[in-house]
Amino acid sequence: MYEAALFGIIAYLLGSIPTAVWVGRLKYNIDVREHGSKNAGATNTFRVLGKKPGITVLLIDIIKGFVAVSLPTWFSLFPDENQIIDLQIVNAVCAVLGHVFPIYVGFKGGKGVATSLGVIIGLHPFASLICIGVFLTVFIVSHYVSLGAITAAIFFPILIQFLFDSPSIHLIIFSYLLSATVIIAHHKNIKRLWKGEENKMNLFKK
């Protein structure tokens, strides 16, 4: 119990690192939460600050999710695989919550997509690779980041439960909850997509 609480706190603090806010403030004297979609995530950083800072924010947000869920495999004293997975799931939840509600900047963060990607890379690398492929395919074809993220989120629990047939019921439940969280976080984007008002982004445009 003590170990789970400790890992959870560290994961939350890692997830809380407000990469987009700090990069914008320190290098450009801009709070990205006051511009564009007013979201402290990688996509809004791309729109407001450009590709280089956007890529920086994206990578760091992915890494912090990956590190958070990897901590139990690096330092846990539990030899049982299911206990390790359960600790990873606790850390995954805490890391994503940290990104969405970061303690360092008034609990106003991003939607947790990049951090969720880092989380699923740490939890299930093969499923994450397929989700990345789904995201990129949808994004490149449609030019909608949100649609790519939503589609990848829908695929994740399906892959975990049916393609990879995970033996951990807790991981299956978590995969559906994470998917639902990402989709709910994009509810405004879904409304804009339905109305044809969602902003497009060209990955290859200079």
C-alpha positions as CSV (number, residue, x, y, z in Angstrom):
1,M,0.0,0.0,0.0
2,Y,2.8,2.4,1.0
3,E,4.7,1.6,-2.2
4,A,1.6,2.1,-4.4
5,A,0.9,5.5,-2.7
6,L,4.5,6.6,-3.2
7,F,4.6,5.6,-6.8
8,G,1.3,7.3,-7.4
9,I,2.4,10.6,-6.0
10,I,5.6,10.5,-8.0
11,A,3.6,9.7,-11.2
12,Y,1.2,12.6,-10.5
13,L,4.1,15.0,-10.0
14,L,5.7,13.8,-13.3
15,G,2.4,14.1,-15.1
16,S,1.9,17.5,-13.7
17,I,5.0,18.9,-15.4
18,P,3.3,21.6,-17.6
19,T,5.6,21.3,-20.6
20,A,3.6,23.5,-22.9
21,V,3.2,26.3,-20.3
22,W,6.8,26.3,-19.3
23,V,8.2,26.2,-22.9
24,G,5.9,29.0,-23.9
25,R,6.7,31.2,-20.9
26,L,10.4,30.6,-20.7
27,K,11.3,30.8,-24.4
28,Y,8.5,32.9,-25.9
29,N,7.0,34.8,-23.0
30,I,3.6,33.3,-24.0
31,D,1.1,31.3,-22.0
32,V,-0.4,28.9,-24.5
33,R,-3.5,28.7,-22.4
34,E,-4.3,32.2,-23.4
35,H,-4.1,31.6,-27.1
36,G,-5.5,29.2,-29.8
37,S,-7.7,26.5,-28.2
38,K,-6.4,27.7,-24.7
39,N,-5.2,24.2,-24.1
40,A,-1.9,23.4,-22.4
41,G,-1.0,20.5,-24.8
42,A,1.2,19.7,-27.7
43,T,-1.4,20.4,-30.4
44,N,-2.1,23.9,-29.2
45,T,1.7,24.5,-28.8
46,F,2.1,23.5,-32.5
47,R,-0.6,26.0,-33.5
48,V,0.5,28.9,-31.2
49,L,4.3,28.5,-31.2
50,G,5.2,26.4,-34.2
51,K,6.7,23.0,-35.0
52,K,9.9,23.0,-33.0
53,P,8.4,23.9,-29.6
54,G,5.4,21.7,-30.5
55,I,7.6,18.6,-31.1
56,T,9.5,19.4,-27.8
57,V,6.3,19.5,-25.8
58,L,5.0,16.4,-27.5
59,L,8.1,14.3,-26.8
60,I,8.4,15.4,-23.2
61,D,4.7,14.8,-22.5
62,I,5.1,11.3,-24.0
63,I,8.2,10.6,-22.0
64,K,6.7,11.7,-18.7
65,G,3.8,9.2,-19.2
66,F,6.2,6.4,-20.1
67,V,8.5,7.1,-17.2
68,A,5.6,7.2,-14.8
69,V,4.2,3.7,-15.7
70,S,7.7,2.3,-16.0
71,L,8.7,3.2,-12.4
72,P,7.1,0.0,-10.9
73,T,9.0,-2.2,-13.3
74,W,12.3,-0.4,-12.5
75,F,12.0,-0.2,-8.7
76,S,9.1,-2.3,-7.4
77,L,9.8,-5.0,-4.8
78,F,6.8,-7.1,-5.9
79,P,7.8,-10.2,-7.9
80,D,4.2,-10.9,-9.1
81,E,3.5,-9.7,-12.6
82,N,-0.1,-8.9,-11.9
83,Q,0.9,-6.7,-8.9
84,I,3.4,-4.9,-11.1
85,I,0.7,-4.3,-13.7
86,D,-1.7,-3.0,-11.0
87,L,1.0,-0.5,-9.8
88,Q,1.5,0.6,-13.4
89,I,-2.2,1.2,-13.9
90,V,-2.3,3.3,-10.7
91,N,0.7,5.3,-12.0
92,A,-0.9,5.7,-15.4
93,V,-4.1,7.2,-13.9
94,C,-2.1,9.5,-11.7
95,A,0.2,10.7,-14.5
96,V,-2.8,11.5,-16.8
97,L,-4.6,13.3,-14.0
98,G,-1.4,15.2,-13.4
99,H,-1.3,16.4,-17.0
100,V,-5.0,17.4,-17.0
101,F,-4.8,18.9,-13.5
102,P,-1.2,20.0,-13.0
103,I,-0.4,21.2,-9.5
104,Y,2.4,23.5,-10.7
105,V,0.2,25.8,-12.7
106,G,-3.2,26.1,-11.0
107,F,-4.6,22.7,-12.1
108,K,-5.3,23.9,-15.6
109,G,-3.5,21.6,-18.0
110,G,-4.1,19.7,-21.3
111,K,-6.3,16.9,-22.5
112,G,-3.7,14.2,-21.7
113,V,-3.4,12.6,-25.1
114,A,0.4,12.7,-25.4
115,T,0.8,11.6,-21.8
116,S,-1.7,8.8,-22.4
117,L,0.4,7.7,-25.4
118,G,3.4,7.5,-23.2
119,V,1.4,5.6,-20.7
120,I,0.3,3.0,-23.2
121,I,3.8,2.7,-24.6
122,G,4.9,1.7,-21.1
123,L,2.0,-0.6,-20.5
124,H,1.7,-2.3,-23.9
125,P,4.3,-1.3,-26.6
126,F,2.7,-3.4,-29.3
127,A,-0.8,-2.0,-28.9
128,S,0.7,1.5,-28.7
129,L,2.5,1.1,-32.0
130,I,-0.8,0.1,-33.7
131,C,-2.5,3.1,-32.0
132,I,0.2,5.4,-33.3
133,G,-0.3,4.0,-36.8
134,V,-4.1,4.5,-36.5
135,F,-3.6,8.1,-35.3
136,L,-1.1,9.0,-38.0
137,T,-3.3,7.5,-40.8
138,V,-6.4,9.3,-39.7
139,F,-4.5,12.5,-39.1
140,I,-2.7,12.5,-42.4
141,V,-5.8,11.7,-44.4
142,S,-8.2,14.0,-42.6
143,H,-5.8,16.7,-41.2
144,Y,-7.8,16.6,-37.9
145,V,-5.6,15.9,-34.9
146,S,-8.6,15.4,-32.7
147,L,-10.1,12.8,-35.0
148,G,-6.9,10.9,-35.0
149,A,-6.7,10.9,-31.2
150,I,-10.3,9.9,-30.8
151,T,-9.9,7.0,-33.3
152,A,-6.7,5.7,-31.7
153,A,-8.4,5.9,-28.3
154,I,-11.3,3.8,-29.6
155,F,-8.9,1.2,-30.9
156,F,-6.8,0.8,-27.8
157,P,-9.1,-1.2,-25.5
158,I,-10.2,-3.3,-28.5
159,L,-6.6,-4.2,-29.2
160,I,-5.9,-5.0,-25.5
161,Q,-9.0,-7.2,-25.0
162,F,-9.4,-8.9,-28.4
163,L,-6.2,-8.8,-30.4
164,F,-3.7,-9.3,-27.6
165,D,-6.1,-11.1,-25.3
166,S,-4.6,-9.5,-22.1
167,P,-4.8,-11.8,-19.0
168,S,-5.1,-8.8,-16.7
169,I,-8.8,-7.8,-16.2
170,H,-7.5,-4.7,-14.5
171,L,-5.6,-3.7,-17.7
172,I,-8.7,-4.3,-19.8
173,I,-10.9,-2.2,-17.6
174,F,-8.2,0.6,-17.5
175,S,-7.9,0.5,-21.3
176,Y,-11.7,1.2,-21.6
177,L,-11.6,3.9,-19.0
178,L,-8.6,5.6,-20.6
179,S,-10.3,5.5,-24.0
180,A,-13.4,7.0,-22.5
181,T,-11.4,9.7,-20.8
182,V,-9.7,10.8,-24.0
183,I,-13.0,10.8,-25.9
184,I,-14.7,12.9,-23.2
185,A,-11.8,15.3,-23.1
186,H,-12.5,15.9,-26.8
187,H,-16.2,16.5,-26.5
188,K,-15.9,20.1,-27.8
189,N,-13.8,18.8,-30.7
190,I,-16.5,16.2,-31.5
191,K,-19.1,19.0,-31.6
192,R,-16.9,21.0,-34.0
193,L,-16.2,18.0,-36.1
194,W,-19.9,17.3,-36.4
195,K,-20.5,20.9,-37.5
196,G,-17.5,21.0,-39.8
197,E,-15.9,23.7,-37.7
198,E,-12.9,21.8,-36.4
199,N,-9.5,23.3,-37.2
200,K,-7.3,21.4,-39.6
201,M,-3.5,20.9,-39.3
202,N,-1.2,19.9,-42.1
203,L,1.6,17.7,-40.8
204,F,3.8,18.4,-43.8
205,K,3.1,22.1,-44.3
206,K,6.1,24.3,-43.5
